[in-house]
Amino acid sequence: MSAAAAPPSLDQVWTWLAEVPDPEIPVISITDLGIVRDARYDGAQLVVTVTPTYSGCPATEVIAEQIRAALAAHGIADARMETRLSPAWTTDWLSDEGRRKLHDYGIAPPVGRAAANEHAVDLSRLRRMAAAPVVACPRCGSTRTEVLSPSGSTPCKSLYRCTACREPFDYFKCH
């Protein structure tokens, strides 16, 4: 970006960020995933704040590099990346479009919301969360599903199987 040119609007920056795919689930963008928390200018420098899906996520640096590359392709070569760990990322931050994209890709989106009330601890809710949720099959829609493994292809997913169509599928865990 030349010194004389006006910086791109933040709306434009968000549009560009929405084109950056998640490296582990490429059908969903990093904005649909809800990990981009903020984009702002600090003087003339663009600052993008990201909250990883969990603090040890191996894709965090890959995502930062993808963001830098996407912005550089649009003339922003000096963007600064910030990582924010608090508040921790939650599946509540997934957009409705992101949930639809997960489903259409064959990954069951999270059931319910992780934080009904952020300030109160509901012990009965915690006990219900420990039990496997009823998850609809993203292929046939049946809720006759079972957990094959609480750990799936990534730490944020479980492996399920539909007993109606017999197909296995990932479930994006609610957290």
SEROVO-119654 format. One record per residue (C-alpha): chain; y negated, x negated, z. Coordinates in Angstrom, 1 decimal, m for minus. Layout:
N
NODE   chaine        Y        X        Z
NODE        A        Y        X        Z
...
//
This chain:
175
NODE   chaine        Y        X        Z
NODE        A      0.0      0.0      0.0
NODE        A     m3.3     m1.5     m1.0
NODE        A     m6.1     m1.9      1.5
NODE        A     m8.4      0.4     m0.5
NODE        A     m5.8      3.2     m0.8
NODE        A     m5.7      6.0      1.7
NODE        A     m2.4      5.9      3.7
NODE        A      0.1      8.6      2.9
NODE        A     m0.2     11.8      5.0
NODE        A      2.3     12.2      7.8
NODE        A      3.7     15.3      6.0
NODE        A      4.5     13.0      3.0
NODE        A      6.1     10.5      5.3
NODE        A      8.3     13.2      6.9
NODE        A      9.3     14.3      3.4
NODE        A     10.4     10.7      2.6
NODE        A     12.3     10.4      5.9
NODE        A     14.1     13.7      5.1
NODE        A     15.6     11.9      2.1
NODE        A     17.2      9.2      4.2
NODE        A     20.9     10.1      4.8
NODE        A     22.8      9.4      8.0
NODE        A     25.1      6.4      7.2
NODE        A     28.1      8.0      8.9
NODE        A     27.7     11.6      7.5
NODE        A     25.7     11.1      4.3
NODE        A     25.3     14.8      3.6
NODE        A     22.9     15.2      6.5
NODE        A     19.5     13.5      6.7
NODE        A     18.2     11.6      9.7
NODE        A     15.6     14.3     10.1
NODE        A     18.2     17.1     10.0
NODE        A     20.2     15.1     12.6
NODE        A     17.1     15.1     14.8
NODE        A     17.0     11.4     15.5
NODE        A     13.5     10.8     14.0
NODE        A     11.4     11.8     17.0
NODE        A      7.9     10.8     15.7
NODE        A      6.0      9.4     12.9
NODE        A      2.4      8.4     13.5
NODE        A     m0.2      5.8     12.6
NODE        A     m1.3      3.1     15.0
NODE        A     m4.4      2.0     13.3
NODE        A     m3.3      1.4      9.7
NODE        A      0.4      0.7     10.6
NODE        A      2.9      3.5     10.4
NODE        A      5.2      3.8     13.5
NODE        A      8.5      5.7     13.2
NODE        A     10.3      6.5     16.5
NODE        A     14.0      7.1     16.5
NODE        A     16.4      8.2     19.2
NODE        A     20.0      7.2     18.4
NODE        A     22.7      9.7     18.9
NODE        A     23.9      7.5     21.8
NODE        A     22.5      4.2     23.1
NODE        A     25.4      2.2     21.7
NODE        A     25.5      3.8     18.3
NODE        A     26.5      1.1     15.8
NODE        A     24.5      2.8     13.0
NODE        A     21.1      2.4     14.8
NODE        A     20.1     m0.8     13.0
NODE        A     21.5      0.5      9.7
NODE        A     19.3      3.6     10.0
NODE        A     16.3      1.5     10.9
NODE        A     16.9     m0.6      7.7
NODE        A     17.3      2.5      5.6
NODE        A     14.0      3.9      7.0
NODE        A     12.2      0.6      6.2
NODE        A     13.7      0.5      2.7
NODE        A     12.7      4.2      2.0
NODE        A      9.2      3.6      3.2
NODE        A      8.9      0.3      1.3
NODE        A      9.9      2.1     m1.9
NODE        A      6.9      4.3     m1.4
NODE        A      4.5      1.4     m0.7
NODE        A      4.7      1.2      3.1
NODE        A      5.9     m2.3      3.7
NODE        A      4.7     m2.8      7.2
NODE        A      6.2      0.1      9.1
NODE        A      7.1     m0.5     12.7
NODE        A     10.3      1.0     14.1
NODE        A     10.5      2.0     17.8
NODE        A     13.7      3.2     19.6
NODE        A     13.3      5.8     22.3
NODE        A     16.3      6.4     24.5
NODE        A     14.7      8.9     26.9
NODE        A     15.1     11.8     26.6
NODE        A     18.6     11.2     25.3
NODE        A     19.5     12.7     21.9
NODE        A     21.3     16.0     22.0
NODE        A     23.0     18.1     19.4
NODE        A     20.3     20.7     20.2
NODE        A     18.0     18.6     18.0
NODE        A     20.2     19.3     14.9
NODE        A     18.3     21.5     12.5
NODE        A     19.7     24.7     11.3
NODE        A     19.9     23.2      7.8
NODE        A     21.7     20.2      9.3
NODE        A     24.3     22.5     10.9
NODE        A     24.8     24.3      7.6
NODE        A     25.2     21.0      5.8
NODE        A     27.8     19.8      8.3
NODE        A     29.8     23.1      7.9
NODE        A     29.6     22.9      4.1
NODE        A     30.9     19.3      4.2
NODE        A     33.9     20.4      6.3
NODE        A     32.6     19.3      9.8
NODE        A     32.4     22.1     12.3
NODE        A     28.9     22.0     13.8
NODE        A     28.4     22.1     17.6
NODE        A     29.2     25.3     19.3
NODE        A     26.4     26.6     21.5
NODE        A     23.6     24.5     22.9
NODE        A     23.8     21.5     25.2
NODE        A     20.8     22.3     27.4
NODE        A     20.3     26.0     28.2
NODE        A     18.0     24.9     31.0
NODE        A     17.1     21.2     31.2
NODE        A     16.1     21.3     34.9
NODE        A     19.0     23.2     36.5
NODE        A     22.6     22.0     37.0
NODE        A     24.9     24.9     36.4
NODE        A     28.3     23.8     37.7
NODE        A     30.1     26.7     36.0
NODE        A     28.6     25.6     32.7
NODE        A     29.8     22.1     33.2
NODE        A     33.3     23.3     33.9
NODE        A     33.2     25.4     30.7
NODE        A     32.0     22.4     28.7
NODE        A     35.0     20.3     29.9
NODE        A     37.3     22.9     28.3
NODE        A     37.7     22.7     24.6
NODE        A     35.3     25.1     22.9
NODE        A     36.5     27.8     20.5
NODE        A     35.6     26.2     17.1
NODE        A     35.7     28.1     13.8
NODE        A     37.4     26.3     10.9
NODE        A     34.8     25.2      8.4
NODE        A     37.2     25.9      5.6
NODE        A     38.6     29.4      6.2
NODE        A     36.4     30.6      9.2
NODE        A     39.4     31.3     11.5
NODE        A     38.9     30.6     15.2
NODE        A     42.6     30.0     15.6
NODE        A     42.0     26.3     16.0
NODE        A     43.3     23.6     18.3
NODE        A     42.2     20.1     19.4
NODE        A     44.3     17.3     18.0
NODE        A     42.3     14.5     19.6
NODE        A     39.1     14.6     21.7
NODE        A     38.1     11.5     19.8
NODE        A     37.5     11.8     16.1
NODE        A     36.3      9.5     13.3
NODE        A     33.1      8.7     15.2
NODE        A     32.4      9.0     19.0
NODE        A     30.4     12.1     18.4
NODE        A     33.3     14.1     16.8
NODE        A     36.7     15.5     17.9
NODE        A     39.6     16.1     15.6
NODE        A     40.8     19.7     15.3
NODE        A     43.3     21.6     13.2
NODE        A     43.2     25.2     12.1
NODE        A     46.4     27.0     12.8
NODE        A     45.6     29.6     10.1
NODE        A     45.1     27.4      7.1
NODE        A     46.8     24.3      8.7
NODE        A     43.9     22.0      7.7
NODE        A     42.6     19.3     10.0
NODE        A     38.8     19.0     10.4
NODE        A     36.2     17.2     12.5
NODE        A     34.1     19.0     15.1
NODE        A     30.7     17.6     15.9
NODE        A     30.8     17.7     19.7
NODE        A     28.0     19.4     21.6
NODE        A     26.2     17.0     23.8
//
